[in-house]
Amino acid sequence: MISYILSILFKIIYLIIIVVVLLSWIPIFNTKKEPLLTMIKIYNTIMAPFKAIIPPIGMIDISPIVAIIFIQIAEYLLIYRILVPLGL
């Protein structure tokens, strides 16, 4: 049960990262309105360590890609290597 809830939480994090990155390409969205403002706050919280370590390459910011890969590895290790073998 715990592993299922954490799996859903990780999927929500992936979705937030992807939506904010895609919406950053479209300048017509007002980022001061909800629910986009909350998504951007969550995105900035998740991405802060990655953006501090990984500089943009020209005009391209690859930190969301690295973040998604890192979060997928963390999800795999936490859920499938720790929680599932314990029966949680």
N, C-alpha and C positions, 0 to 999 in steps of 0.2 A: 504494500500500500504506500509506504513512504517512497519507494523507488518510482512508483507511478506518478505521484504528486511532483517529485523532483524532475521527472522527465517532462511533464507538462510545463513546469517552470522554465526549464531550459528551452523548450520550444517557443515559449512566449518571449524569452530574451532574444532568440534568433530572429523572431518576427519583428521585434522592436528595432533591432539593428538594421535589418533589411529595409523596413518601411522608412526609417529616418534617412538612410542613405539614398534610397530612391527619391524621396521627397526633396532631398537637398538639391537634386538636379532640376527641379521644377520650381522656379522662383515665384509662382503665383500664389502659393499657399501662405496664409497668415500664421506664423509660428507662435503668436501670442494667444491663441485660442485653444481651449481644451478640445479634445484629448491630446492634441499634438504637443502642447506645452509639457504635459506630463511625460509623454514618450521621449521628448528631447531631453528632459531632466534625467530620466533613467538612462538614456543613451549616453549622455555626457558622463554620468557616474561610472558606467561600465567602461567607457572608452578612455577615460582620463589616464590610467596607467599605460595603456597601449600607445596613446598619442604622445606621452612623455618620452617613451623609448624609441618609437619608430617615426622618423621624420617623413614628411611627404616627399614623393619622388616627382619633382617638377610640380605639375598641377594635380597629380594623382595621389590620393591618400590611401595607402594600402592597409592602414591599421584596422579597419573593420574586417578585412579578410583574415588577418592574423588573429584578431579577437575571436572570430567565429571558429577558426581552427583550434585555438586554445580552449575555448569553451566546450567544443566537441570532445576534445581529449579529456578535459576535466569531467564531463558528463559520463564518458565511457568508464573512466577509472572509478568514479564515485558510485555510479549505479551498477554497472555490470561486473566490476571487480570487488566491490565492498558490500553493497547492500543486497544484491540478488543472491550471492552465495550465503549470506546470513539469513535469508528468507524474509527480508524486509521489503 
